[in-house]
Amino acid sequence: MMDLKTKTQTLSKNSVPLFFSSLFETLNAAKKAHLMAKNKSYAEHMALGTFYENLEDLIDTIIETYYGKFGVINFTIDGAEPGNILSFIKSKTAYYESCYQLFKDGFLTNQLDAIVQECYHLIYKLENLK
């Protein structure tokens, strides 16, 4: 698993596949945190479950839309050990906000907007709902 600094430095080399990989890393981390939170906090468990379900649909949409316009590309899907899920999501959100230059088409940036929005929605819930 690459850290945020490495991913940001690598962005110009293999940027779209790296972005897609990062989305799945976030999805996997959220699912694991969702399952682990069940015995800790019901609010966290539910917030992460909603985030996971919504993010899964958003990932499908942005990747399939990209494929429809530019063709299928390869990328890796790695697991993630998020540690503190709130810090992990905050760092991923910062990374995603740095990815707007990857997409010139408004419909793709709109989908990225939805992903970033979903991340901030989760951050709010994790910080404020107990």
C-alpha positions as a printed NumPy array, in Angstrom:
array([[  0.   ,   0.   ,   0.   ],
       [  1.415,   3.375,  -1.028],
       [  1.131,   6.32 ,   1.317],
       [ -0.555,   9.556,   0.261],
       [  2.719,  11.351,  -0.487],
       [  3.912,   8.557,  -2.778],
       [  0.547,   8.411,  -4.536],
       [  0.562,  12.157,  -5.091],
       [  4.132,  12.055,  -6.465],
       [  3.199,   9.155,  -8.75 ],
       [  0.031,  10.839,  -9.976],
       [  1.577,  12.151, -13.183],
       [  2.972,   8.732, -14.214],
       [  0.073,   6.298, -13.999],
       [ -2.615,   8.613, -12.793],
       [ -5.97 ,   7.193, -13.806],
       [ -5.119,   3.583, -12.881],
       [ -3.675,   4.849,  -9.58 ],
       [ -6.856,   6.817,  -8.921],
       [ -9.039,   3.776,  -9.653],
       [ -6.869,   1.619,  -7.379],
       [ -7.195,   4.17 ,  -4.616],
       [-10.981,   4.115,  -4.874],
       [-11.013,   0.372,  -4.247],
       [ -8.522,   0.753,  -1.415],
       [-10.955,   3.17 ,   0.229],
       [-13.886,   0.855,  -0.446],
       [-12.083,  -2.123,   1.117],
       [-10.977,  -0.096,   4.141],
       [-14.493,   1.223,   4.688],
       [-15.996,  -2.267,   4.506],
       [-13.477,  -3.623,   6.992],
       [-13.991,  -0.678,   9.356],
       [-17.773,  -1.13 ,   9.   ],
       [-17.522,  -4.756,  10.071],
       [-15.101,  -3.966,  12.904],
       [-17.234,  -1.072,  14.216],
       [-20.242,  -3.294,  14.84 ],
       [-19.153,  -4.013,  18.412],
       [-17.928,  -0.459,  19.095],
       [-20.408,   2.113,  17.847],
       [-23.72 ,   1.581,  16.13 ],
       [-23.59 ,   5.09 ,  14.614],
       [-20.12 ,   4.432,  13.171],
       [-21.197,   1.019,  11.917],
       [-24.219,   2.482,  10.117],
       [-22.31 ,   5.498,   8.734],
       [-19.593,   3.263,   7.304],
       [-22.166,   0.854,   5.883],
       [-23.971,   3.65 ,   4.052],
       [-20.663,   5.078,   2.841],
       [-19.537,   1.674,   1.554],
       [-22.774,   1.041,  -0.326],
       [-22.87 ,   4.522,  -1.875],
       [-19.179,   4.507,  -2.76 ],
       [-19.472,   1.13 ,  -4.451],
       [-22.094,   2.534,  -6.841],
       [-20.077,   5.715,  -7.451],
       [-16.951,   3.694,  -8.254],
       [-18.856,   1.578, -10.771],
       [-20.255,   4.69 , -12.41 ],
       [-17.015,   6.664, -12.738],
       [-14.972,   3.682, -13.96 ],
       [-17.588,   2.465, -16.444],
       [-18.108,   6.025, -17.704],
       [-14.359,   6.433, -18.163],
       [-14.197,   3.09 , -19.971],
       [-17.078,   4.126, -22.203],
       [-15.207,   7.205, -23.366],
       [-11.545,   6.105, -23.31 ],
       [-11.605,   2.297, -23.304],
       [-10.794,  -0.273, -20.656],
       [ -7.538,   0.148, -18.73 ],
       [ -5.854,  -2.116, -16.215],
       [ -5.351,  -1.215, -12.57 ],
       [ -4.676,  -3.099,  -9.354],
       [ -6.964,  -3.607,  -6.397],
       [ -5.143,  -3.775,  -3.083],
       [ -6.427,  -4.204,   0.429],
       [ -6.062,  -1.485,   2.997],
       [ -5.318,  -1.417,   6.679],
       [ -6.732,   1.972,   7.543],
       [ -5.753,   2.116,  11.207],
       [ -7.812,   5.126,  12.249],
       [-10.621,   5.158,   9.693],
       [-11.35 ,   8.869,  10.144],
       [ -7.735,   9.855,   9.41 ],
       [ -7.655,   7.419,   6.509],
       [-10.809,   8.882,   4.926],
       [ -9.539,  12.439,   5.443],
       [ -6.27 ,  11.625,   3.66 ],
       [ -8.11 ,   9.874,   0.819],
       [-10.437,  12.857,   0.463],
       [ -7.438,  15.185,   0.144],
       [ -5.994,  12.852,  -2.486],
       [ -9.263,  12.719,  -4.441],
       [ -9.501,  16.5  ,  -4.387],
       [ -6.075,  16.606,  -6.043],
       [ -7.3  ,  14.372,  -8.9  ],
       [ -9.571,  16.792, -10.723],
       [ -6.873,  17.479, -13.329],
       [ -7.154,  13.836, -14.438],
       [-10.54 ,  14.443, -15.993],
       [-11.319,  17.078, -18.611],
       [-14.952,  16.064, -19.096],
       [-17.579,  17.635, -16.874],
       [-19.49 ,  14.396, -16.471],
       [-16.384,  12.708, -15.016],
       [-15.6  ,  15.626, -12.696],
       [-19.232,  15.569, -11.575],
       [-18.771,  11.929, -10.603],
       [-15.58 ,  12.834,  -8.741],
       [-17.581,  15.572,  -6.983],
       [-20.034,  12.898,  -5.802],
       [-17.184,  10.755,  -4.437],
       [-15.642,  13.699,  -2.576],
       [-19.082,  14.678,  -1.282],
       [-19.649,  11.148,   0.019],
       [-16.274,  11.264,   1.799],
       [-17.063,  14.571,   3.5  ],
       [-20.486,  13.257,   4.487],
       [-18.805,  10.296,   6.197],
       [-16.25 ,  12.575,   7.899],
       [-19.115,  14.617,   9.338],
       [-20.863,  11.493,  10.63 ],
       [-17.722,   9.968,  12.143],
       [-16.82 ,  13.224,  13.89 ],
       [-20.286,  14.155,  15.13 ],
       [-22.54 ,  11.117,  15.513],
       [-21.941,   8.754,  18.376]])
